[in-house]
Amino acid sequence: MFIFSAFCLKILFFAAERGLVFFILLLCCSQIFENFQYLCNENILLMSERTELEELGEFGLIERLNPHRDIINKSTLLSVGDDAACMCYGDKMVVVSTDALVEGVHFDMVYTPLKHLGYKACVVNFSDIYAMNAHPKQIVVSLAVSNRYSVEALEELYEGIHLACEKYGVDLVGGDTTSSCSGMFLSLTVIGEVEKDRVAYRKGASVHDLVCVSGDLGGAYAGLLVLQREKAAWIANPDMQPELKNYEYVVGRQLKPEAGRRIVNFFEKNGVVPTSMIDISDGLASEMLHICKQSDVGCELYLEKLPIDYRTSKVYEEFKILADTGALNGGEDYELLFTISQKDYDKIKDEADIHIIGHITDKSSGCNLVTPQNTTIALKAQGWNHYRKD
């Protein structure tokens, strides 16, 4: 059962008078889907209490979502509550990154729990800072939402934000809230710090450097495939329940990724400074090409060296997709792709979470993949494109 808004009813009567049957069906489907999103993501029962956003207002909402919390970092002088946050870093380099997430583009509320969304929104920003060989220290969060969301729903979102901040030792120091005509929009800016002699850029890779990656690849995209399949099955049969029991690992990689703090800590402990580094958000192939372009070099990556978890491989086999393809182009793994000088090989060779997958070549050689049969294939980016027209 679902309820039409007064505006939708007016349109229905207008369309009915003119015999616009297709338009009526389209509106019905749209309204059903919107009601499903509303019910699923707010998890509202008939007896539950709901607080409307207008009851609190902007500043009341800010206070509700940001109760007093102890400051974690000495560099944070002033947190939430003024026109701007105040931070002092002394002689350290400040690094800043901003990311935006749009409902329907970056996340689907049909299968994304709000707490997971808040956590992931922070982690993907922290990942950008770790990709500079730096540590995130402060974050500001701006949020635009429609009246489809209640205060309780936004509290759930902020539970995830606060959880990520606590886990990674980051202070939430401000942001903004406003209304949206439809859906949700998140914009996060994270500030980090790093010693000037330890910063890593995308440029800097040199011929003969080793190409390395952390963790394993392709899991996040495999999880997305599973979630999209279950969503399609639900649309076809609303009475069905999602079958996720055997997909916990890949679904977790999609909905609750982790950033590369462990790798940056390893670098510090072992005296390693990558010659270049980037996080894997749009796919390994795309990120490797970024490094090569900005470093003015080429590369050779070995397909048999790509780290792919067996649980990820099983999902790709189920979808009849080559696991290598998912690892190269899937994206959203948020692992670190980096190059190191060969003199640092002994420092990283025994680290189980670091995998050497290739080496840097002269620019004239191009960017290539080498198959187990020793065949060379040009490396092409086929991952996420924000402005691709489907």
N, C-alpha and C positions, 0 to 999 in steps of 0.2 A: 504494500500500500504506500502511496506517496501523495504529497500535497502540492497542488499548483499554486504559484504566487498569484496575487490579484492581477498583476500586469500580464502574466501568461494567460490567464483566463480571458482577459479582454482581447488578446491577440487571437485566441482560439475562436471566440465568438465572431470576430471580424473575418477570420479565414473561413469559418463554416458558412457564413452568409454568402460567401463568394465561391464556394465549392472548391476551395484550395485544399484538396485532400492530402497531397504530398507535403504541403507546408505543415499541416496539422500533425502528420506522422513524425516529421522531422522535429517539431517542437516537443512532442511527447517523449521521443527518445532522448533528446537533450535534457529535458527536465528529469527524467528517470535517472540518468547518469549523474546529474548534479546532486540529486537527493541521495544517491548511493555514496558519493564522495562525502557528503555532509555527515551521513550516519556512521560510515566506516572510520573516518579519521578523527571524529570527536568522541566516538564510543559513548554516545549519550543514550542512557536508558530513559524510559518514560518518567521515572520517579527522580531522576538526577536533577541537581540544581544547576542553573545556567546563569552566568553573569554577563550582561550585555556590555560591550565595549563602551557605549555611551554613558553607562552608569559611572565609570571611573574617569573617563576623559584621558587626554594624552599623558599628563603628569602623574595622575593616579595610577595609570597603567605602568608607567616607568617605575614607580615606587613598588608596585605589586610584583613586577618581574625582576626587579633588582634590589632585593633586601640587602641590608648591610652585610658586607663580607670583608674579612681581613685581607689587607694587601699582602701579596706574596713576594713581590720584587721591590728591592730598595729603590730601583729606578722609577717606580710609580709614586709620584708625589701627590697627585690629585686624581681621584677616580670619578665615578658617575656622580653627577649632581651639579655641574657647572657648565659653562658654554663650551669648554674644551678640557681635555685631559692634559695633565702636566707630567712630563717625564724627563729625567736627567740621565745621560749615559756617559758623561766624562769623555774619555778618549776613544771609546769604542765606536765602531761603525753602526749606524742605524739602518735597518732594512725594512721596507714597507711594501705590502702587497694587498691588493684589493680583488675580491671575487664577487660575482653576482650570480644568484640562482633564481630561476624563474619557474613557477609552477607550470607544468605542461611541456616545458623545454628540458629542464635539468632534473626534475623529479615528478613522479606521478603519485598523487595522493591516494589512488586506489590501493596501492600496495606499499606505501612508505609511511611507517609510523612516525608521528610528529617528533617523538623523542629521538629517534634515529636520525631524522632530518636535521635537528638542531646539532647533534653530535657531528654528523658528517659535514655540515656546513662549516664548522670550525676546523675540523681535521684537514679538509682539503686546502684551507688557507694556511694552516700551520705547515703543511707539506711544502708550500712555496718558499717558506722561510728556511726550512731544513735544506732545501735544494740550493740555498746560498751558503751552506755550511754554517748557518747561524741558528740561533735559538729564539723562538717566539716568546714575547714577554707581555704584550698588551694586545687587546682586540676591541674594536668597536663594531656594533651590529645595528644595521638599519633594516627596518621591517615595514613592509606595506601589505595590508591584508583587507579582504572584503568582509562584510558583515556576516558572511557564512561561518566565520570562525568566532568562537566564544572566548572569553577570558581564560577559561579552564583549558581550552585547546592550546592557547598561546603559552600558558604555564607549562604544559607538557613539552612544547617546543623548547622552551628555555631550560627545562630540566636537562635536556640533552646538551644544550650550550654550556651550562654550568658544569656538567659532568666532564665534558671535553676539556674545559679550562682547568678544572681541578687535576685531571690526569696528567696534563702536559705542563702544569705550572704557569698558566697564563692568566693575567688579570683582565676581566671585562670592564673597560673603563668608560664606556659611553655608547652612543648611537642615536637613532632616531626612530620614531614610529609615525606612520601615516596611514591613510585609507587607500584602498585599491578598488577599482571598478569591478574587478573579478580576480579571484585567486590570490596567491601569495607571491611576494617578491622579497628576496633577502639580499642584502649587500653587506659584506663584511670586509673590514680593513684590519690587517694584523701588522704589528710593529715588532721587530726583532732586533737582536744585537749580535755582533761578532767582532772578534779582534781583527784589526785591519790586515794583518798578515795571514789570516786564515780564511778570508772570504773566497768563495768559488763562484765563477761566472759560467755562462754557457760557452763563452769564448775562452780559449786557453789550451785546448787539446793540441798536442803535437804529434808528428809522425812517430810511430812505434809505441805510443802510449797504449796501455791496456784498456779495453772497454769492459766495464763491469756493471752489474745490476744487483740490487738487493732483493731478497725475498723470492717470490714466484709470480709468474705473469699469467694473465688471461682469466683469472678467477672472477673478477668483477663483471666482465662482460658475459661470462657463462651464467652468473647469477641473474643478470638482467634478462637473458634469454628465458630462463626458467620463470621469472616473475611475469614477463610479458605473455608467456604461454598460458600461465594460470589465469591471468586476467582475461585473455581471450576465451578460455573455457568458461569462466564465470559469466561473461557477457552472453555466451551461447546458452548457459544453463545457470541462472541465478541461485539455484538450490544447491549447487555443488560446493564442496569445501576444497581449498587449495591443498595440493599434495606436495609438501615441502620437506617431508621427513628425511629423505635421502639427499637433500640439497643444502643442508645447513651451512656447509663450508662456503660454497660459492655465493649463496644468498647473503651470508654475512660479509663477504668481501665487497658486495655491491652496496648493501644498506649501512654497514658500519665499518668503513675502512680505517686503517691506522696510518699515521704519518711516520717519517723516517728518523725519529729521534734516536733510536737505538744505533743507527749507522753513524750519525754525526757524533754521538758519544764515543763510539768506537774509534773514529778518526782522531778525536782529541786525546784519547787515552794512548793511542799508538803513534802519535806524531805524524799522521797522514793528512795532507792537504790535496784534495782532488785537483787535477789541472783544469777540469771542467765538470759541470754537474747540472742536472735538470730533473724534475720529478715527472713521473709518467702519468699524465692525466689524459692525454689524447691518443695514446698508443706508443709502443716502443719505437716503431718505424718512424713515426712523426717526430718524436723527441730526438732520436739519433740524427735525423736530418737537420734539426735545429742546431745541434751542437756542431755538426760538420760545416754548416753554412756560416755560422758565426765564428768558428775557429779557422775557416778557410782550408779545410782538409777533407780527405775521403775516409772511408772505413770498410772493413770487412767484418761481418757478423756471421757466426756459425750456427745454423739452425739446430744442430744437435746439442748445442750448449745452452739453449734457452731453458731456463728453469720453469717447469710446468708441473704443478701438483697433480698427482694421479686422480684426485677427485674432480679436478677441473677437466682433465683429459676425458674422463668418463662422460661428462656432460656434453662436451663437444662431439664425442662419438655418437651420442644419442641424437644430437641435432644434425648429424652428418656434416660437420664442419671440421676441417683440419685444426688440431690444437695449435699448431704453429701460427696459423692465420689469426686465431684469437689472441695469442700472446703478442703478436706483432701489431695488431690493429685494434684490439678490443678497447683499451683505455680504462681509466678510472681505477687503476691498480694502486696509484700513489706510492709506488716504490721509487727508489732513486737510481737513475742512470748516470754513471760518471766515468771519467777517465782518470787513470793514475800513471805516473811515471814508472817505468820498469824497475827503477831502483827501490820502489816501495812494494814490490811483489812479495818479498818475504814477510812483510808486515800484515798482508791480507790473505795469504794463501791458505791459512788454516781456519779462517772465519767461515763458519758454515752458512751464514746468511749473505755472503758475498759471492757472486758467481762471475767468472771471467768469460765473456761471450764473444770476444773479438779483439781487434786492434785497429789503431788509426793508421791510415795510409796517406800517401800524397794526394792532393786534390785531383790531379790528372787521372788517377785510377778510378775515381768515382766512388759512390756509396753502394756497396754490394752485399748480398747474402750468399753464403757458400753452403750448398746442400751436402748431405752425407756422401753423395756420389761425386763430390768435388766439382759440381757444376756451379757456375757463378750467375746470379740473378740480380738485376738492378733493384736496389731498395726503394720502394715507393710508399708514400704515406696514404693509407686508406682508412684512417681512423676518424674520430669525431670532427666534424666541421660545423661550427655554430650557425653558419648562415647558408648551409646547404638547403636547396629546395627539393623536398621529397616528391 
